[in-house]
């Protein structure tokens, strides 16, 4: 056991300005830590100015003497961590980017380091792949664990170090659920394909019968939070080349619906389907769900698509704990809105 490393890890996430010797000792409760090694580790941290004895708190009588309380100097922990990252980066494959770790905790880096070593070894030996493969296969190649990408944080780590796209990995998401407009599958009136994502199954079923008469290529069932990851499958399931794709989104006008849109929008640009939302705003609102939390950035980004008056109305309704469910619009209303002139004009197709 590296006693100094254990103490350093604890201090890197420590929130208080001072720490008691007793708390440092408690880190090794249940372990046969050598007292001399412990004292030496603490003294090394004092010498490197990470810890500073609080003289007024007194010190132990045994040699070497240790203070009963230490001041924690965070800036020296940061300097040490930065130096370690700089040295580590020198021996890595140049495509592995560590920039994000300079703002993350040392604990996060140490947690990821074994995986970084394996990824580096793979790249040094094999280089970048020439063909895409499913995530479990690539996961096994990189780490020896086929579930690392999907279940053990591999996706986030590869995104963090800038390798996700370069490693040509088929998404690990479930298949995307959508219906295709047969009228636009082969012959399209525009080089831009329009796609409507609806959060709830009720709305999907209400709009499905009029999909062939709409100007949209697909109607996608978002299935709540699942849409965020499942959208990665769209290019594989709808490999139509030579056309641009524009996605519109319609969900519950509440904090959860806005958050779902915001999370998905960060991975694939989704434009709020204003004709539907504007129709909701013309309906009575209903009491909201008490367990929902406001995401300030999500709300700000979402309401930016609306007029000033509409923004004020949305803020007022959400602020009062109320919301507009998709179900506030009837099947007839939904179908009329999707096929109306205002929609085709709003999408820029006429």
PERA-V692251 format. One record per residue. N is the residue number from 0. SS is DSSP state (@ for helix, = for strand, . for the rest). Layout:
n: (N | N)
ss: (SS | SS)
This chain:
n: (0 | 1 | 2 | 3 | 4 | 5 | 6 | 7 | 8 | 9 | 10 | 11 | 12 | 13 | 14 | 15 | 16 | 17 | 18 | 19 | 20 | 21 | 22 | 23 | 24 | 25 | 26 | 27 | 28 | 29 | 30 | 31 | 32 | 33 | 34 | 35 | 36 | 37 | 38 | 39 | 40 | 41 | 42 | 43 | 44 | 45 | 46 | 47 | 48 | 49 | 50 | 51 | 52 | 53 | 54 | 55 | 56 | 57 | 58 | 59 | 60 | 61 | 62 | 63 | 64 | 65 | 66 | 67 | 68 | 69 | 70 | 71 | 72 | 73 | 74 | 75 | 76 | 77 | 78 | 79 | 80 | 81 | 82 | 83 | 84 | 85 | 86 | 87 | 88 | 89 | 90 | 91 | 92 | 93 | 94 | 95 | 96 | 97 | 98 | 99 | 100 | 101 | 102 | 103 | 104 | 105 | 106 | 107 | 108 | 109 | 110 | 111 | 112 | 113 | 114 | 115 | 116 | 117 | 118 | 119 | 120 | 121 | 122 | 123 | 124 | 125 | 126 | 127 | 128 | 129 | 130 | 131 | 132 | 133 | 134 | 135 | 136 | 137 | 138 | 139 | 140 | 141 | 142 | 143 | 144 | 145 | 146 | 147 | 148 | 149 | 150 | 151 | 152 | 153 | 154 | 155 | 156 | 157 | 158 | 159 | 160 | 161 | 162 | 163 | 164 | 165 | 166 | 167 | 168 | 169 | 170 | 171 | 172 | 173 | 174 | 175 | 176 | 177 | 178 | 179 | 180 | 181 | 182 | 183 | 184 | 185 | 186 | 187 | 188 | 189 | 190 | 191 | 192 | 193 | 194 | 195 | 196 | 197 | 198 | 199 | 200 | 201 | 202 | 203 | 204 | 205 | 206 | 207 | 208 | 209 | 210 | 211 | 212 | 213 | 214 | 215 | 216 | 217 | 218 | 219 | 220 | 221 | 222 | 223 | 224 | 225 | 226 | 227 | 228 | 229 | 230 | 231 | 232 | 233 | 234 | 235 | 236 | 237 | 238 | 239 | 240 | 241 | 242 | 243 | 244 | 245 | 246 | 247 | 248 | 249 | 250 | 251 | 252 | 253 | 254 | 255 | 256 | 257 | 258 | 259 | 260 | 261 | 262 | 263 | 264 | 265 | 266 | 267 | 268 | 269 | 270 | 271 | 272 | 273 | 274 | 275 | 276 | 277 | 278 | 279 | 280 | 281 | 282 | 283 | 284 | 285 | 286 | 287 | 288 | 289 | 290 | 291 | 292 | 293 | 294 | 295 | 296 | 297 | 298 | 299 | 300 | 301 | 302 | 303 | 304 | 305 | 306 | 307 | 308 | 309 | 310 | 311 | 312 | 313 | 314 | 315 | 316 | 317 | 318 | 319 | 320 | 321 | 322 | 323 | 324 | 325 | 326 | 327 | 328 | 329 | 330 | 331 | 332 | 333 | 334 | 335 | 336 | 337 | 338 | 339 | 340 | 341 | 342 | 343 | 344 | 345 | 346 | 347 | 348 | 349)
ss: (. | . | @ | @ | @ | @ | @ | @ | @ | @ | @ | @ | . | . | . | . | . | = | = | = | @ | @ | @ | @ | @ | @ | . | . | . | . | . | . | . | . | @ | @ | @ | @ | @ | @ | @ | @ | @ | @ | @ | @ | @ | . | . | . | = | = | = | . | @ | @ | @ | . | = | . | . | . | . | . | . | . | = | . | = | = | = | = | . | @ | @ | @ | @ | @ | @ | @ | @ | @ | @ | @ | @ | @ | @ | @ | @ | @ | . | . | . | . | . | . | . | . | @ | @ | @ | @ | . | . | . | @ | @ | @ | @ | @ | @ | @ | @ | @ | @ | @ | @ | @ | @ | @ | @ | @ | @ | @ | @ | @ | . | . | . | . | . | . | = | = | @ | @ | @ | @ | @ | @ | @ | @ | @ | . | . | . | . | @ | @ | @ | @ | . | . | @ | @ | @ | @ | @ | @ | @ | . | . | . | . | . | . | . | . | = | = | . | . | . | . | . | . | = | = | = | = | . | @ | @ | @ | @ | . | . | . | . | . | . | = | = | = | = | = | = | = | . | . | @ | @ | @ | @ | @ | @ | @ | @ | . | . | @ | @ | @ | . | . | . | . | = | = | = | = | . | . | @ | @ | @ | @ | @ | @ | @ | @ | @ | @ | @ | @ | @ | @ | . | . | . | . | . | . | = | = | = | = | = | = | = | . | . | = | . | @ | @ | @ | @ | @ | @ | @ | @ | @ | @ | @ | . | . | . | . | = | = | = | . | @ | @ | @ | @ | @ | @ | @ | @ | . | . | . | . | = | = | . | . | . | . | . | . | . | . | @ | @ | @ | @ | @ | @ | @ | @ | . | . | . | . | @ | @ | @ | @ | @ | @ | @ | @ | @ | @ | @ | @ | . | . | = | = | = | . | @ | @ | @ | . | . | @ | @ | @ | @ | @ | @ | @ | @ | @ | . | @ | @ | @ | @ | @ | @ | @ | . | . | .)
